[in-house]
Amino acid sequence: MWGHRATDRKKQVIATNCVAAMDIVFLIDYTGSMSSRINMVKQSIASLLETIEIESNNYYRLSLILFDESPGYPSSYISKPAYTSLPADQRIVQGNVYITVLNKLSQNNYAETINKLNVLTTVDFPLGTGGGSPEPSDFALKKVLYDNIAGTFRQGVNKSIIIFTDEGPSGLNDTYTIGEDFSEMMNLAKISRDNGITVSTNYMWGTGGYYNNVYTITAKITKGVFASGSSNIQVLKDLISNMCDNVSAQKPVVSTT
C-alpha cells in the first residue's frame, strides 16, 4: 500500500521553512484505459502528499475526486459499499458520466486520503469503464469550480487542482471538439486563474499525445504545470515546492474546517 511514512516525518515537517497553507484537489481519470497507469497515479499522489505535508508545514487540506463514464450500462463499482457508503452529494451521476468525491477538503487529512487512495483498483472499488477516447476531465473540473464538490477553497492559501489522465476532455458527450471542449477548458482555466487556483495535468501519454495542447495552455493560463508521461512526477513536486517561494513571512489566517 502507498503512504508509508518515514519515522522522522514529524521532525521533517517541523524543520521546514514554508509558511503557506495549501488546498489541493486531485482529479483522477478512473476509466478503463488507465488500467496500466492507475497504480503509477496512486504512487505519484502518495509521493505528492508527502511533499505537500512537508512544504505546507502541516497547513494543508486534500481532496480526491474520480471521473469516469460508462455508456449504456452502470459503472463497475456503483454497487460496492466503498461507493454506496459515500454521501449522496459525493456520488454525482449525470447521464453516462460518474464523478465521485472520495473525500472533501479537510484539515491535515493525510491519513484519510491515503486510505481512500489505497482502496482504488481493489475488489472493493474496481476500475471504471470509459466510453470513447476522451474523458470528462473538464466536467469534473467544472463541478469543483462551480459547485464546490470538493468543498470551498479557503482565502489566503495556495490553491491547486491536479489532473491525472491519459485522454482529452469530453464534457458529457464522450467527444472532444475544438469549438466546445477546448473552449470550455479555456473558460475554466480563466475562472481558475481569477480565483487564484492553479490547474496542472499529468498527461500519461507523454509528449506525443494528441491532447497536449489543451492541457498545456490550461496550465499556462493558471500558472500550473504540464507533466508529460506516467513517470514525470518531479514536475508536480516542484510545483508544490515552488508554492513557498513568494509567500509572506506569516502564516495566513485560515479556517481549520
Secondary structure by P-SEA (a helix, b strand, c coil): cccccccaaaaaaaaccccbbbbbbbbbbccccccccaaaaaaaaaaaaaaaaaaacccccbbbbbbbccccccccccccccccccccccccccccbbbbccccccccaaaaaaaaaaacccccccbbbbcccccaaaaaaaaaaccccccccccccccbbbbbccccccccccccccccaaaaaaaaaaaaaaacbbbbbbccccccccaaaaaaaaaaaacbbbbcccccaaaaaaaaaaccccccccccccccc
